[in-house]
């Protein structure tokens, strides 16, 4: 199952779909009980902030990119760092 969030990409509103488990983990990580109205709003705000931080209104595959960002956020920091080193080769 997927949870849908609406975010702005530049002047365009777009829908982002996250796996329900990932959405629940993200809500917990940012301090909300999953599957509540408050959690949905908080996760949407977090997703929007990540998108805004990149300042790339032409970004494609927004759901996939935000899924990756969400996974890295909820994952243990050491594992996330290892993954980024592997990914970038640095």
C-alpha positions as CSV (number, residue, x, y, z in Angstrom):
1,X,0.0,0.0,0.0
2,X,1.0,3.6,-0.7
3,X,0.4,6.8,1.1
4,X,0.1,9.9,-1.1
5,X,1.3,13.4,-0.4
6,X,0.9,16.5,-2.4
7,X,3.9,18.8,-2.7
8,X,4.8,21.8,-4.8
9,X,7.6,21.5,-7.4
10,X,8.1,25.1,-8.5
11,X,4.7,26.3,-9.7
12,X,3.4,22.8,-10.1
13,X,1.6,20.6,-7.6
14,X,2.6,17.0,-7.8
15,X,1.7,13.8,-5.9
16,X,4.3,11.8,-4.1
17,X,3.7,8.2,-3.2
18,X,5.6,6.5,-0.3
19,X,5.3,2.9,0.9
20,X,3.0,2.9,3.9
21,X,5.7,1.3,6.1
22,X,8.2,4.0,5.0
23,X,5.7,6.7,5.7
24,X,5.1,5.3,9.2
25,X,8.8,5.1,9.9
26,X,9.3,8.7,8.7
27,X,6.4,9.9,10.9
28,X,8.0,8.2,14.0
29,X,11.4,9.6,13.2
30,X,10.1,13.1,13.1
31,X,8.1,12.6,16.3
32,X,4.5,11.7,15.3
33,X,2.3,8.7,15.7
34,X,1.8,7.1,12.3
35,X,-1.5,7.2,10.4
36,X,-2.8,10.4,12.1
37,X,-3.7,13.6,10.4
38,X,-0.9,15.4,12.3
39,X,1.6,12.7,11.1
40,X,0.4,13.1,7.5
41,X,0.8,16.8,7.6
42,X,4.3,16.6,9.3
43,X,5.5,14.0,6.7
44,X,4.2,16.2,3.9
45,X,6.0,19.2,5.3
46,X,9.2,17.2,5.7
47,X,9.0,16.0,2.0
48,X,8.3,19.6,0.9
49,X,11.3,20.9,2.8
50,X,13.6,18.3,1.2
51,X,12.3,19.3,-2.2
52,X,12.7,23.0,-1.4
53,X,16.2,22.5,-0.1
54,X,17.3,21.2,-3.5
55,X,15.8,24.2,-5.3
56,X,15.4,22.2,-8.5
57,X,11.9,23.0,-9.9
58,X,12.7,20.8,-13.0
59,X,13.4,17.6,-10.9
60,X,12.0,14.5,-12.4
61,X,11.0,11.3,-10.7
62,X,10.0,13.2,-7.5
63,X,8.5,10.2,-5.8
64,X,11.5,8.1,-6.3
65,X,13.9,10.8,-5.2
66,X,11.9,11.6,-2.1
67,X,11.7,7.8,-1.3
68,X,15.4,7.6,-1.4
69,X,15.8,10.7,0.8
70,X,13.3,9.2,3.2
71,X,15.1,5.9,3.4
72,X,18.4,7.6,4.1
73,X,16.8,9.8,6.8
74,X,15.2,6.9,8.7
75,X,18.3,4.6,8.3
76,X,21.1,4.5,10.8
77,X,23.6,7.3,10.2
78,X,26.6,4.9,9.7
79,X,24.7,2.8,7.2
80,X,23.5,5.9,5.3
81,X,27.1,7.2,5.2
82,X,28.4,3.9,3.9
83,X,25.7,3.9,1.2
84,X,26.5,7.4,0.1
85,X,30.2,6.6,-0.1
86,X,29.5,3.5,-2.2
87,X,27.1,5.4,-4.4
88,X,29.4,8.3,-5.1
89,X,32.7,6.4,-5.0
90,X,34.2,9.0,-2.7
